Amino acid sequence: MVCYFDNAATTFPKPARVVNAVKECIEYYCGNPGRSSHSLSLKCSEKIYETRETVAHFLGFGHPENICFTQNATHALNIAIKGSIKEKCHCIISDLEHNSVLRPLTKQLTKLGGTLSFFDSSLCAGEAIEPLLQEDTRFVICTMASNVTGSLTDIGGIEQLCRKRGIRLIVDASQYLGHIPLDMSRHDGIDILCAPGHKGLFGIQGSGFILFASGTEGIDTLTEGGSGSNSLSISMPVDLPDRFEAGTVSTPAIVSLCEGIRFLEEFGMHSVKNKIDELTERTADIVSSVKKARILGCDNGICSFKIADTDSEDIARRLDGSGVCVRGGLHCSPLAHKKLGTLHGGTVRISLSVLNTTKELDRLYFALKKL
Amino acid sequence: MRQGWDFIMKSSLTFNNSTVALKAQRQLKRSGINSSLVKLTSDSSGCTYALEIDRADMYSAVYIMRNLGMDFAIRN
């Protein structure tokens, strides 16, 4: 039995109720949602709407129809970035961004001739962003929690600043949701929230969503195609969620997201956070006890470290030999590694889920000692 | 199975997509009004889903939908 500590990439194992719901869907009712009048299609539509309501409720958000399902957070961020930024402008992102923000944004700004600045995520929003503002600053795009260090960005401060300046705020909640409670009714400065379903929310791979908190005016579609609605029109429907859900969505993945969230709600998000905090502290103690280990970030279920100058992938491979799954390398976040000074060799990342146990951490301890 | 009398006893609210129709269905259910979801052929009005409701409940249903600001049409 392996000990899995790569939950920031994708959570494993999934709760039993998630597995059962996916199996039931595939075995008994997986028709094409929103397309046909037969009972299986209608049942899928109902299940998908149930998930929209579940996600909305989980996030304290009142408009389930403003939640569009995507394949993952990258897909959601591509919709948000390429659909929103349509003319030459200046954008600001944090120095911790994942390639899911950096790559589509760079491509879009290069195409339009726009410019990009990076803010220091370790400072408060006013200090970090205010000096970077330009007359043509239109968007701030930032992660809520780093996938390399687990550290949080000052999202409340960023919201205030963006609201005051009329700047649109797009957030990547990939490493935040499922670890820390989020109540969107207290975050009215967020315009668009993007998230995967297969990480902290315990859905399967192929699940994710984009939440349009302040409407979709002026936001273009990324893909066009069948929506099952308004079929006589040659354009995508204006109504949500159909506008941003071209083609068949993955019902099994969406159903899994619903059950993953229900699992978290049953566990209680405050209990989830407490357990992850306890496991994180214990992980920090274990890693600190390893000779020549240097922790570069340890927070909210993530612990990144180096051992002397050994390549992080090499350590990850050796831990795998002891049945411990961790991730080495740059974690698709070169900006964060540039900030940490670990572009060469990357870091070893232990990322936890609420399903990890202290017993598993004991195995991690012995595996690290064996290195 | 749709019964012959349904055409006389039922009326419909129509919606642009299944999500809006399902949202409306849940809102109506909270007010004690039952409805069944039906797919329509997409026409020039763009409505592709309908909620079939007992005629006796139509007045209340329309009142609820309007109060919620929902986009719908009535089909007899």
Interface residues (C-beta under 8 A of the other chain):
Chain A: P33 G34 S36 S37 S41 L42 S45 E46 I48 Y49 R52 E53 P64 E65 S227 G228 S229 N230 S231 L232 S233 P237 D239 L240 P241 D242
Chain B: N16 N17 S18 T19 V20 L22 K23 R26 L37 V38 K39 S42 D43 S44 G46 T48 Y49 D71
